[in-house]
Amino acid sequence: MSTIAKPHIRVQNLNVFYGDTQVLKNVSVDFPRKQTTAIIGPSGCGKSTLLRSLNRLLELTDGVRVSCKILVDDVDIMSDSVDVTNVRKRLSLIAQTPNLLPMSIFDNIAYGPRVSGMSWWNEIDGIDRMVERCLRASGLWEEVKDRLKEPASRLSIGQQQRLCLARALAVDPEVILCDEPTSALDPVSAQHVEKQLHALSMDYTVVFVTHTLRQARRIADNVIFLYMGEVVEEGPAESFFAQPKSTVTKAYLEGAFS
């Protein structure tokens, strides 16, 4: 008899307020382990708010109030006893636009492990291997392997976003969170990032926000559809797009609103 795997992340009764305005209302969703989950919905529905709740980055926003349980491997990361810095390392975020450090390509990747005290820092060969591994995983190694000491700012915008992905991998996360990671990229660069995210779901749990339904169709294993701060529908991507259950979902997929 087969068993159903436990979700990697389980959000229970998430409510978020910006001041007096409630942005998310009783959101309860699961994120399967080592799969890609897309969070979709019209502008202003709370997609990025949900994403940034997962690693407690949302709490850094002035005036925000959050109440919920968020279980990662059955441990409530909202507990006061939890090390928030470790949570943000385990669930690494890639923002909408590249946010590079004013350093070389090499040092952008090495910086995170250095400041977090990862054990291989004094082993030069270990650092070199780690940087190469992360650049290969982000699909960037062949393009930059002879330029590692150059400033990261010299890279194209698409290369910079893939460098941000490599930098996120360098701190050995379990989950990769992506907030519209291709929205600022040209189509070719966006395709590169999509390809790498899809490949990484073999080893990581990937959660991404997108405003592009075609992108969700291409790379998502699962979909969460938000509307006006509430979960309307969630499930495997294939059945979600082929046979939506809610009339609101059907209207959104047909382009009635965006």
Buried (B, 14 or more C-beta within 10 A) or exposed (E): EEEEEEBBBBBBEBBBBBEEEBBBBEBEBBBBBBBBBBBBBBEEBBBBBBBBBBBBBBEEEEEBEBEBBBBBEEEBBBEEEBEBEEBBBBBBBBBBBBEBBEBBBBBBBBBBBEEBEBEEBEEEEBBEEBBBBBBBBBBBBEBBEEBBEEBBBEBBEBBBBBBBBBBBBBBBBBBBBBBBBBBBBEEEBBBBBBEBBBBBBEEBBBBBBBBBBEBBBBBBBBBBBBBBBBBBBBBBBEEBBEEBEEEBBEEBBEEEEE
